[in-house]
Structures are given as structure tokens and as C-alpha cells.
């Protein structure tokens, strides 16, 4: 269904493109007083996807929150995509989501039926994930916002972080890029319906299947590719792991329509923020078009998992992924620290 007042017209930006730049956020958090706790094994200082607190020798609590303005006009689909995106952070840590709280801001002009559909979309995503929405908080505001605060669990020894990639590892990405560019093009009515249906289906697909396969292998490091784009999230992984990540650009999956749109300059503002954040650590060793670079810096909404595992296990893992996630691909590898954090080749 579509609302009479289009949800995307009520927001000044969309999806994870609304995310504050990583460099800006880091500066804002500098110098804050914080308690130390040996049970907290991942906190905000790690630039990771979620916090992790050890409850006992067998159980670690994973906590995260994510919310954003509408990226689609269908309220049910908006709710489902926003919830799927929030749940993804738990999967990126190797955990399983169990509890969630709604976060909702309703804008003027939104009918009760629209709000109900947003919430229904979120509940359906949580149900598919095996999580329970137990409450939440709702306010009125200038723009619609929806998302979840999510709690999940993992074994403390099996928690994955974005800072443990090792030289010799291979990188796998599970969803193609180009979401931000294509949704930007859609605002100008330059994208066919069948393309948008494909994009919507991808954003509403949980990373549960990818997580369930991934944890059966000796994965060293993982993150999900969202607002900071492939380049921003890879940059954080490289810096946190004190390694260099090589991206084999020809192997990166992306939606071909995004390349055409980027060539016309239809690039979201978030891509420029991501470029400002990461490009100082990037070395380019082959000719890559500006449009392809834009895809690599494009903020993704409910993007795929990016994980590093030993080369000896990569092909078997990829073959298993492709049975249910056909776009999954090996996109690069990890080396000892070089002059640059990221190398495009």
C-alpha cells in the first residue's frame, strides 16, 4: 500500500544515507568520561556494530540500536526494512537477536493506519528473526523515524568484531552494492519499478541465513555494510585489525543500474561524507572510474555482511552461501600492514 502523503516526501534524507559521518561522530565522542568494566568486551570506543557484555562463561549480551527516515513510501515495507537493518548489527557480531524495542517518531500528516503498518513491518521482520518486540517509545516530530533497539546473545568466545582480520584472510560480501545511488535516482523517477522491487526485496532480507552459514567456519572478523559504505566499513576493519585490506574491484557485486546513475551524478550526500572519511587511507592501483568509486563509497541501507576468514575455508563457505545467497562473492584479501589501509586493485 502507499500513503496519500508519501513517506519519503516527509523526510529530508533517506535510510542509512541519514547516518552521521564516521569521522564527525568519532570527534563528538572524544573525551567523554566512561566507567570501565572487564565484562564489557566491546564498547563504543571500538567503532564496532554493537556493544558486547559478558554475562557468564557461556553467554554474552549484544546490544545495538538503529533507526532512520523512510527510504520507501510503503509504510509496511519501510518498517520491515528499518527493523531488518537494526537486527543486522547482532548478526554481524555472530549473535542471534532475541529482544527488541520499537523506536518511532510520527510526523504530522501521518495517519494511524500508516503508523500501524510501519509497526507491523517491524514486527514481521523481528518474527522472522526469532526476536520478540517487547515495547518501545513513540513521539511526534518533524519527520518520520523508525527502527529498533535490539538485544541478542552469543557465546563470549564466538563473538565476532570488526577488528580481528588476519593476514592471509579472504573477504566475502553477501549483498550487492548500489542501494543509496539507486534510491537517489528513484527520487528523480529515473529507476524502473522492477529494479526498485529488486532493491526493496534485498533491503528487507535478513542477514540471518548469511550469519548461520558464516558461524560454521573459522571467521576472524565481520561487519555489516551499511551507512559508511563498503569503503568506510572496510577502512574501520583494516585500522582495527592493523592490516591492509585489498579490494578486488572487478569482483565486487553491485547493481548495474547504479553505475549508470552514478555516471550521471546521481549520488547521495552520504557517499561524499564516506569519501571524506576514508579516502586518505586508500591507495588505487588500477584504473577505476569515478562512478565505480562512488558505488564503493555509496551508503547502503540494510546491506550485507562483510567477513574475513582463512583462504582455505573461503571457497567452501562461498559455495554454501551461494545456495541461498546467489550474489555472495569473494571480493578481496588481507595482508600485513602496508602504507595504505585499503588498496583498490
Kinemage of the C-alpha trace (Angstrom):
@kinemage 1
@onewidth
@group {chain A} dominant
@subgroup {mainchain}
@vectorlist {calphas} color= white
{ca unk a 1} P 0.000 0.000 0.000
{ca unk a 2} L 1.035 3.649 -0.393
{ca unk a 3} L 0.012 6.537 1.797
{ca unk a 4} L -1.652 9.669 0.387
{ca unk a 5} L 1.181 11.689 1.920
{ca unk a 6} L 4.293 9.937 0.608
{ca unk a 7} L 6.589 8.995 3.477
{ca unk a 8} L 9.769 9.862 1.585
{ca unk a 9} L 8.439 13.383 0.975
{ca unk a 10} L 8.215 13.893 4.741
{ca unk a 11} L 11.945 13.296 5.213
{ca unk a 12} L 14.943 15.371 4.131
{ca unk a 13} L 17.113 12.253 3.682
{ca unk a 14} L 16.507 8.519 3.444
{ca unk a 15} L 17.598 5.286 5.087
{ca unk a 16} L 21.203 4.879 6.166
{ca unk a 17} L 22.085 7.873 3.996
{ca unk a 18} L 20.927 9.884 7.015
{ca unk a 19} L 23.746 8.478 9.104
{ca unk a 20} L 26.173 10.980 10.593
{ca unk a 21} L 29.652 10.672 9.100
{ca unk a 22} L 32.034 8.356 10.950
{ca unk a 23} L 34.758 10.961 11.323
{ca unk a 24} L 32.317 13.531 12.727
{ca unk a 25} L 30.882 11.038 15.197
{ca unk a 26} L 34.299 10.000 16.497
{ca unk a 27} L 35.203 13.633 17.231
{ca unk a 28} L 31.933 14.181 19.094
{ca unk a 29} L 32.655 11.263 21.435
{ca unk a 30} L 36.220 12.275 22.279
{ca unk a 31} L 36.994 12.879 25.936
{ca unk a 32} L 33.761 11.564 27.478
{ca unk a 33} L 34.113 10.055 30.915
{ca unk a 34} L 33.199 6.369 30.936
{ca unk a 35} L 33.271 3.627 33.543
{ca unk a 36} L 35.493 0.635 32.864
{ca unk a 37} L 34.147 -2.877 33.279
{ca unk a 38} L 36.059 -6.050 32.458
{ca unk a 39} L 32.794 -7.712 31.418
{ca unk a 40} L 32.353 -5.143 28.624
{ca unk a 41} L 34.421 -6.661 25.825
{ca unk a 42} L 33.163 -4.379 23.013
{ca unk a 43} L 32.148 -0.761 23.672
{ca unk a 44} L 31.601 2.407 21.623
{ca unk a 45} L 35.343 3.059 21.578
{ca unk a 46} L 35.790 0.088 19.217
{ca unk a 47} L 33.809 1.548 16.261
{ca unk a 48} L 32.002 -1.771 16.083
{ca unk a 49} L 28.438 -2.713 15.169
{ca unk a 50} L 27.176 -3.342 18.706
{ca unk a 51} L 28.291 -3.483 22.331
{ca unk a 52} L 29.019 -6.830 23.966
{ca unk a 53} L 28.793 -7.547 27.691
{ca unk a 54} L 29.737 -10.939 29.134
{ca unk a 55} L 27.034 -12.284 31.458
{ca unk a 56} L 28.661 -15.615 32.281
{ca unk a 57} L 31.135 -18.070 30.787
{ca unk a 58} L 28.616 -19.207 28.186
{ca unk a 59} L 26.610 -16.063 27.455
{ca unk a 60} L 27.422 -12.616 26.091
{ca unk a 61} L 24.763 -9.914 25.689
{ca unk a 62} L 24.867 -7.998 22.384
{ca unk a 63} L 23.094 -4.626 22.287
{ca unk a 64} L 22.548 -2.227 19.411
{ca unk a 65} L 20.119 0.350 18.050
{ca unk a 66} L 19.435 1.636 14.572
{ca unk a 67} L 16.723 3.861 13.099
{ca unk a 68} L 16.296 6.135 10.098
{ca unk a 69} L 13.844 8.197 7.994
{ca unk a 70} L 11.769 6.483 5.275
{ca unk a 71} L 13.570 5.039 2.281
{ca unk a 72} L 10.289 3.844 0.694
{ca unk a 73} L 6.717 5.158 0.609
{ca unk a 74} L 5.056 1.858 1.537
{ca unk a 75} L 4.813 2.045 5.358
{ca unk a 76} L 4.853 -1.731 5.870
{ca unk a 77} L 7.983 -2.106 3.742
{ca unk a 78} L 9.620 0.859 5.481
{ca unk a 79} L 9.042 -0.768 8.858
{ca unk a 80} L 10.359 -4.108 7.665
{ca unk a 81} L 13.499 -2.627 6.103
{ca unk a 82} L 14.273 -0.460 9.149
{ca unk a 83} L 13.860 -3.413 11.507
{ca unk a 84} L 15.899 -5.710 9.249
{ca unk a 85} L 18.677 -3.126 9.225
{ca unk a 86} L 18.696 -2.861 13.031
{ca unk a 87} L 18.717 -6.639 13.514
{ca unk a 88} L 21.706 -6.911 11.186
{ca unk a 89} L 24.141 -5.497 13.751
{ca unk a 90} L 23.575 -8.515 16.005
{ca unk a 91} L 24.166 -10.894 13.096
{ca unk a 92} L 27.392 -9.021 12.280
{ca unk a 93} L 28.668 -9.825 15.784
{ca unk a 94} L 27.916 -13.522 15.215
{ca unk a 95} L 24.909 -13.399 17.564
{ca unk a 96} L 21.227 -14.200 17.461
{ca unk a 97} L 18.701 -11.413 18.169
{ca unk a 98} L 16.165 -12.217 20.866
{ca unk a 99} L 14.532 -9.000 22.190
{ca unk a 100} L 13.774 -5.644 20.610
{ca unk a 101} L 12.168 -2.282 21.393
{ca unk a 102} L 10.434 -0.039 18.868
{ca unk a 103} L 11.773 3.475 18.255
{ca unk a 104} L 9.228 5.584 16.375
{ca unk a 105} L 8.780 9.250 15.558
{ca unk a 106} L 5.482 10.022 13.820
{ca unk a 107} L 5.361 13.153 11.681
{ca unk a 108} L 2.397 15.439 11.221
{ca unk a 109} L 0.254 14.170 8.373
{ca unk a 110} L 0.758 10.502 9.184
{ca unk a 111} L -2.465 8.612 9.736
{ca unk a 112} L -2.899 5.998 12.454
{ca unk a 113} L -3.211 3.317 9.781
{ca unk a 114} L 0.194 4.347 8.390
{ca unk a 115} L 1.836 4.117 11.804
{ca unk a 116} L 0.265 0.695 12.349
{ca unk a 117} L 1.660 -0.547 9.037
{ca unk a 118} L 5.175 0.662 9.912
{ca unk a 119} L 4.990 -1.194 13.203
{ca unk a 120} L 3.568 -4.300 11.522
{ca unk a 121} L 6.518 -4.363 9.141
{ca unk a 122} L 8.904 -4.178 12.080
{ca unk a 123} L 7.083 -6.932 13.938
{ca unk a 124} L 7.193 -9.225 10.902
{ca unk a 125} L 10.943 -8.724 10.476
{ca unk a 126} L 11.514 -9.431 14.170
{ca unk a 127} L 9.312 -12.526 13.963
{ca unk a 128} L 11.317 -13.868 11.014
{ca unk a 129} L 14.482 -13.262 13.024
{ca unk a 130} L 13.143 -15.161 16.031
{ca unk a 131} L 13.122 -11.982 18.151
{ca unk a 132} L 10.326 -10.546 20.297
{ca unk a 133} L 9.411 -6.850 20.282
{ca unk a 134} L 8.563 -6.179 23.926
{ca unk a 135} L 7.696 -2.462 23.834
{ca unk a 136} L 9.332 0.766 22.821
{ca unk a 137} L 8.843 4.516 22.690
{ca unk a 138} L 6.869 6.732 20.307
{ca unk a 139} L 6.968 10.513 19.888
{ca unk a 140} L 5.675 13.171 17.476
{ca unk a 141} L 8.205 15.102 15.438
{ca unk a 142} L 9.036 16.910 12.228
{ca unk a 143} L 9.984 13.793 10.240
{ca unk a 144} L 9.093 10.104 10.440
{ca unk a 145} L 11.748 7.881 12.004
{ca unk a 146} L 11.580 4.180 12.774
{ca unk a 147} L 13.938 1.492 13.989
{ca unk a 148} L 14.708 -0.884 16.818
{ca unk a 149} L 16.896 -1.272 19.867
{ca unk a 150} L 17.938 -4.929 19.756
{ca unk a 151} L 19.406 -7.359 22.281
{ca unk a 152} L 20.944 -10.643 21.206
{ca unk a 153} L 23.192 -13.336 22.564
{ca unk a 154} L 26.329 -15.241 21.614
{ca unk a 155} L 28.973 -17.350 23.306
{ca unk a 156} L 31.708 -14.994 24.579
{ca unk a 157} L 34.382 -16.948 22.731
{ca unk a 158} L 32.447 -16.772 19.467
{ca unk a 159} L 31.689 -13.048 19.329
{ca unk a 160} L 32.867 -11.517 16.059
{ca unk a 161} L 34.250 -7.997 15.854
{ca unk a 162} L 35.320 -5.739 13.003
{ca unk a 163} L 38.910 -5.579 14.286
{ca unk a 164} L 40.328 -9.111 14.071
{ca unk a 165} L 41.023 -9.710 10.374
{ca unk a 166} L 44.327 -11.523 9.842
{ca unk a 167} L 46.918 -11.560 7.043
{ca unk a 168} L 46.050 -14.366 4.670
{ca unk a 169} L 42.315 -13.975 5.182
{ca unk a 170} L 39.868 -13.694 2.291
{ca unk a 171} L 36.927 -11.261 2.316
{ca unk a 172} L 33.351 -12.274 1.462
{ca unk a 173} L 30.479 -9.820 0.829
{ca unk a 174} L 26.921 -11.172 0.845
{ca unk a 175} L 24.804 -8.422 -0.797
{ca unk a 176} L 25.471 -6.271 -3.887
{ca unk a 177} L 26.131 -2.533 -3.594
{ca unk a 178} L 24.334 0.457 -5.085
{ca unk a 179} L 21.313 0.914 -2.811
{ca unk a 180} L 21.936 4.581 -1.995
{ca unk a 181} L 22.583 5.581 -5.578
{ca unk a 182} L 19.522 3.758 -6.911
{ca unk a 183} L 17.173 5.165 -4.271
{ca unk a 184} L 18.566 8.622 -5.085
{ca unk a 185} L 17.785 8.024 -8.740
{ca unk a 186} L 14.296 6.854 -7.815
{ca unk a 187} L 13.550 10.263 -6.303
{ca unk a 188} L 14.071 11.687 -9.785
{ca unk a 189} L 11.835 8.983 -11.322
{ca unk a 190} L 14.807 7.522 -13.176
{ca unk a 191} L 14.535 3.904 -11.982
{ca unk a 192} L 12.193 1.243 -13.351
{ca unk a 193} L 9.721 -0.430 -10.997
{ca unk a 194} L 11.242 -3.878 -11.495
{ca unk a 195} L 14.624 -2.527 -10.376
{ca unk a 196} L 13.106 -0.926 -7.296
{ca unk a 197} L 11.269 -4.154 -6.450
{ca unk a 198} L 14.630 -5.955 -6.533
{ca unk a 199} L 16.197 -3.296 -4.311
{ca unk a 200} L 13.299 -3.388 -1.839
{ca unk a 201} L 13.479 -7.182 -1.605
{ca unk a 202} L 17.213 -7.017 -0.889
{ca unk a 203} L 16.841 -4.396 1.854
{ca unk a 204} L 14.053 -6.417 3.507
{ca unk a 205} L 16.113 -9.632 3.534
{ca unk a 206} L 17.598 -10.532 6.903
{ca unk a 207} L 21.278 -11.401 7.218
{ca unk a 208} L 20.193 -14.407 9.276
{ca unk a 209} L 20.962 -17.001 6.590
{ca unk a 210} L 24.400 -15.497 5.976
{ca unk a 211} L 25.118 -15.432 9.719
{ca unk a 212} L 24.002 -19.024 10.229
{ca unk a 213} L 26.371 -20.232 7.497
{ca unk a 214} L 29.224 -17.918 8.475
{ca unk a 215} L 29.472 -19.077 12.086
{ca unk a 216} L 30.108 -22.662 10.983
{ca unk a 217} L 33.510 -21.502 9.681
{ca unk a 218} L 36.602 -20.027 11.324
{ca unk a 219} L 35.586 -16.424 10.657
{ca unk a 220} L 38.015 -13.949 12.193
{ca unk a 221} L 36.226 -10.633 11.672
{ca unk a 222} L 32.842 -9.361 10.492
{ca unk a 223} L 30.832 -6.190 9.993
{ca unk a 224} L 27.725 -5.293 8.027
{ca unk a 225} L 27.973 -2.829 5.167
{ca unk a 226} L 25.528 -0.009 5.878
{ca unk a 227} L 25.775 3.778 6.132
{ca unk a 228} L 29.577 4.033 5.958
{ca unk a 229} L 29.630 2.024 2.687
{ca unk a 230} L 31.993 -0.758 1.697
{ca unk a 231} L 34.939 1.630 1.879
{ca unk a 232} L 34.113 3.087 5.277
{ca unk a 233} L 33.419 -0.268 6.934
{ca unk a 234} L 36.483 -1.874 5.285
{ca unk a 235} L 38.580 1.070 6.451
{ca unk a 236} L 37.443 0.527 10.043
{ca unk a 237} L 38.185 -3.194 9.752
{ca unk a 238} L 41.660 -2.517 8.373
{ca unk a 239} L 42.510 0.052 11.028
{ca unk a 240} L 41.122 -2.013 13.888
{ca unk a 241} L 42.949 -5.127 12.701
{ca unk a 242} L 46.212 -3.255 11.946
{ca unk a 243} L 46.231 -4.849 8.498
{ca unk a 244} L 45.777 -3.744 4.919
{ca unk a 245} L 42.630 -4.790 3.067
{ca unk a 246} L 42.825 -5.265 -0.685
{ca unk a 247} L 39.542 -4.841 -2.568
{ca unk a 248} L 39.465 -6.571 -5.960
{ca unk a 249} L 37.074 -4.147 -7.594
{ca unk a 250} L 36.154 -6.408 -10.523
{ca unk a 251} L 34.852 -8.995 -8.050
{ca unk a 252} L 32.618 -6.646 -6.022
{ca unk a 253} L 28.909 -7.367 -6.671
{ca unk a 254} L 26.778 -4.318 -7.447
{ca unk a 255} L 23.526 -3.448 -9.160
{ca unk a 256} L 24.435 -2.413 -12.727
{ca unk a 257} L 21.816 0.345 -12.743
{ca unk a 258} L 23.799 2.091 -10.003
{ca unk a 259} L 26.815 2.518 -12.272
{ca unk a 260} L 24.748 4.310 -14.927
{ca unk a 261} L 23.104 6.574 -12.352
{ca unk a 262} L 26.429 7.390 -10.692
{ca unk a 263} L 27.842 8.288 -14.127
{ca unk a 264} L 25.074 10.902 -14.356
{ca unk a 265} L 25.971 12.330 -10.942
{ca unk a 266} L 23.023 10.873 -9.022
{ca unk a 267} L 24.993 10.150 -5.863
{ca unk a 268} L 23.681 10.607 -2.293
{ca unk a 269} L 25.329 13.110 0.035
{ca unk a 270} L 26.354 10.267 2.353
{ca unk a 271} L 28.738 8.966 -0.324
{ca unk a 272} L 30.710 12.218 -0.180
{ca unk a 273} L 30.873 12.015 3.624
{ca unk a 274} L 32.166 8.453 3.348
{ca unk a 275} L 34.782 9.510 0.813
{ca unk a 276} L 35.956 12.340 3.084
{ca unk a 277} L 36.250 9.853 5.937
{ca unk a 278} L 38.139 7.012 4.261
{ca unk a 279} L 39.946 8.258 1.159
{ca unk a 280} L 43.102 9.343 2.995
{ca unk a 281} L 43.758 5.675 3.770
{ca unk a 282} L 43.074 4.417 0.228
{ca unk a 283} L 45.585 3.525 -2.480
{ca unk a 284} L 44.338 2.879 -6.039
{ca unk a 285} L 46.499 0.514 -8.094
{ca unk a 286} L 44.442 0.257 -11.269
{ca unk a 287} L 42.211 2.436 -13.358
{ca unk a 288} L 38.796 2.698 -11.707
{ca unk a 289} L 36.079 5.005 -12.973
{ca unk a 290} L 34.741 7.725 -10.707
{ca unk a 291} L 31.296 6.138 -10.971
{ca unk a 292} L 32.671 2.814 -9.681
{ca unk a 293} L 34.386 4.640 -6.828
{ca unk a 294} L 31.027 6.231 -5.996
{ca unk a 295} L 29.499 2.748 -5.712
{ca unk a 296} L 32.238 1.721 -3.282
{ca unk a 297} L 31.532 4.831 -1.164
{ca unk a 298} L 27.735 4.538 -1.520
{ca unk a 299} L 25.875 4.262 1.829
{ca unk a 300} L 23.907 1.023 1.971
{ca unk a 301} L 20.636 0.515 3.801
{ca unk a 302} L 20.311 -2.992 5.255
{ca unk a 303} L 23.424 -4.102 3.387
{ca unk a 304} L 25.172 -7.437 3.505
{ca unk a 305} L 27.761 -8.952 5.809
{ca unk a 306} L 31.447 -8.421 5.088
{ca unk a 307} L 33.626 -11.009 6.790
{ca unk a 308} L 37.207 -12.257 6.806
{ca unk a 309} L 38.116 -15.941 7.066
{ca unk a 310} L 41.086 -18.138 6.163
{ca unk a 311} L 41.632 -18.670 2.454
{ca unk a 312} L 41.499 -22.440 2.951
{ca unk a 313} L 37.850 -22.187 4.076
{ca unk a 314} L 36.658 -19.419 1.775
{ca unk a 315} L 35.560 -21.437 -1.259
{ca unk a 316} L 33.586 -23.952 0.808
{ca unk a 317} L 31.880 -21.127 2.713
{ca unk a 318} L 31.095 -19.253 -0.503
{ca unk a 319} L 29.649 -22.364 -2.162
{ca unk a 320} L 27.322 -22.882 0.801
{ca unk a 321} L 26.309 -19.208 0.815
{ca unk a 322} L 25.506 -19.233 -2.888
{ca unk a 323} L 22.883 -21.926 -2.411
{ca unk a 324} L 20.626 -19.318 -0.772
{ca unk a 325} L 22.503 -16.031 -1.376
{ca unk a 326} L 23.495 -16.084 -5.060
{ca unk a 327} L 25.128 -12.627 -5.042
{ca unk a 328} L 27.642 -13.521 -2.328
{ca unk a 329} L 31.213 -13.089 -3.587
{ca unk a 330} L 34.852 -13.165 -2.584
{ca unk a 331} L 35.913 -9.539 -3.051
{ca unk a 332} L 39.407 -9.250 -1.622
{ca unk a 333} L 42.055 -10.340 0.820
{ca unk a 334} L 44.031 -9.203 3.861
{ca unk a 335} L 47.788 -8.637 4.138
{ca unk a 336} L 50.241 -7.412 6.723
{ca unk a 337} L 50.096 -3.659 7.247
{ca unk a 338} L 51.282 -1.701 4.188
{ca unk a 339} L 51.496 2.039 3.523
{ca unk a 340} L 47.706 2.249 2.991
{ca unk a 341} L 44.779 0.864 4.977
{ca unk a 342} L 42.837 -0.012 1.818
{ca unk a 343} L 44.074 -0.918 -1.634
{ca unk a 344} L 41.781 -0.922 -4.667
{ca unk a 345} L 43.100 -3.225 -7.355
